[in-house]
Amino acid sequence: MRWLEPFQRCFGHRAQRLALRTYVHGVFSDSERKSMQAMLARVTQPVSYQAFQHFITHAPWEADRIWRRLWEVLPERRGVLIIDSTSFPKQGPHSVGVARQYCGALGKIANCQVAVTAALWTGARAWLLGALLYLPQSWIEDAVRRTVARIPASVSFQEKWRQALTLIRRARAAGLQLTAVVADAEFGDITAFRRLLHHWRLPYALGISHHLTVFRGTPAVHIPPDPRTGRPRSQLVLVDPKTAAITVRALALGLPARAWRRVTWRNGINRPWAARFVAVRVTPANEWRHRRLAPEVWLLCEQDLGLTPRIKYFFVNLPATASLKQLVRLAHQRWAIEQQYQELKTELGLDHFEGRSFPGWEHHVVLIAVAYAFLQRERMRHDVDPALTLPAARAIVTEIFTALLFAQKPYYLKRIQELQKIQLRI
């Protein structure tokens, strides 16, 4: 498979290069469970199970090196970066990073692993750019658990929003052109996260919670004249002392009905969606606790058309001249991550890894990303509409690996030709 050639050069041993091909082939197999044993049973030229398991769980190759090679060979390099967290339910307590925490896959607090991911969405395809396993402090501070899970000494506790910033930095350093960043309220509520996006001059559409406070527009501020005695004043104060920040929920409920407009949009080739929207220029008030004014952004409010309408809120960093449809279109780019997770988990086994070590998890995830990128490249190359399905991709991969098998072992083909001459009578 030519797609794997750049990645094979990252491995020094022939056995590891063969294991790489075997693993990717196994990921595309029709096995319902992408455990190592199940995948190995469905490949055309299996290696030993011990070698296969060692390649993922103990072999000292760097997942970061594979990620960097993946960024180099991506055929599409411009799009919206979707930041999200995804969860992997687990039964026992031994898998690295497992804890009682919110599990999005189950919609409740449960025993699970959680990872922060970044995907490049081009408008037609998504490319998985990175995934970082979230390690609760209980895993970081427990020396025994760290040793058993082989968590490197260089790995320290990081909140999910800091992990997200790490993924954004890596994407920018790889030369990818990010037209915007989108994420849900888990990241949008974090003032420092938004501040860094402004510093990097990245447009964004971030979900936020209803209790966040804002100023309508940009409040007038000044530094009062220095007193005749005492220290000179340096802190900003509001020109109008009556100016007060309000919650985004209170602002939205206080708007007149005529301010809301019905907007329709479409996610890919899916049916159109519709909701009522209103957009107002606001200044997030969190920074004002330190007497700093945050940059002015759009507050986008979305009210569904159901019998009991709910309101969602977004901070959108687009120019003041942006239209309501532009705001809505950017805010709804996150839909692509749900489709991507469905394929990565259901079809490619992103959440099927049964190992317990930190390096093993990283190895598994980056190889899933390599396999997924191959699938997306095939969809792009064949210009398939509707998109190339996983069964079709499996057929392509099977043909490729079968051809490689005959090329390496030509006597197999000779045996098949000899068997064709035999007339069987039943």
C-alpha positions, 0 to 999 in steps of 0.5 A: 500500500503506497499510502503507508510508505512514508510511515514505514520509513519511521520504523527501523526494523522490518518486523515493525514495518510488517506489523504496521501494515498488518495493523492497518489491514486489520483495522479495515477488516470486517471484525466487529471488535477491533481487538488485536486478536480479532484483527489478526485473524482476518489479515492475509499475512498475519504475524505472530500474536506476540509480535503484534501485541509487542508492536503496539504495547511495548515497542519503543517507537514514537507516536508523535513522529507518525503524527508529524508524518501524517501532517506532512502527507495530508492532501488537504491543508486548509479548513476549520479546526474542530476541537472536541473531547470524546469518551471511551467507556471502560469496565475496569479501573486499570486502563490508563486514564480511567476514572469516574468522570462525565462520559459523553458516549453514555451521557452521564458520569461513568467509568471511562477514558476521555481524550481531546481531539482536533480534526481539520474540516474542509467542508467535504472531509474531516482529517483527524490531526491529533488526540491527547489522552486526558489524565486526571490528577489521580493518575498523575500523582500516583507513582505506582499507577504511573509506573504500571501504565508507563506514563512518561515523566515528562507528562504532567497534568493538563486541563482539557482546554490546555490540551486543546491549545497544544493541538492547535499549536501543533496544527499551526506549526505543521503549516496547516491553514486554519480558517477558524476554530470551533468547539463546544462550551467545555472550551468556550467557557474558558477565558484563557482559551478564547484569549489565546485564539484572539492572540493568534488571530484565529476566527472562532465559533465557541459554544458557551454556557448561559451563565456567562456575563457580557457587556452590550457592545463595548463599554466606555472606560477610562483612567480617572485623573490622578489624585492630588496625593497618593499613588497615580491611578492606572486601573481602568474604570467604567465611564458610566458607573451604572453600566453592568454586565448581564448573563447571556441568557438574560440578554437573549430573553430581553430581546424583542421577538422581532429581533429573532430571525428564522435561518435554515442551514444544511450539514453536508448532504443532509436535510436542511435544518432551521431555527430562530437566531439573533446576534448581538455585538458584546464584550465578554465580562470575565476579563473585567475582574482584572480591569481588562476589556476582552475583544468585542465578539458576536453573541449568537443565540439559537432557539429551536422550533420545538414546543419547548424551545431551548436556547443555545449560545455561542461566542463568534469571532468574526468581523462586525460586518459578518451576516447572520447566515455567516455566523450560523454557518460557522457555528454549525461546522461542529456537526462533522465531528459527530460523523467522524467519531461514528466512523472512527469508533464504530467502523475503525475501532478507535475505542476498541483498544484493550491495552492498559499502557499510555504508549499503547493507547497513543500507538493505537490512536495514531494508527487509527488516524493513519487508516482514517486518512487513507479512507478520506484520501480514497474518497477524495481521489475517487470523488465519490458521492455519496461518500465511499463507505467502509465496506467499499474501503475494505474491498479496496484494502483487501485487493491491495494487500492480496496483490502485495501478498502475491508479489511477495509469495508468487508461488501462492498464485502458482498453486491457485492456478494448479488448483484451477486445473483440478476437476472436482466431482461431488 
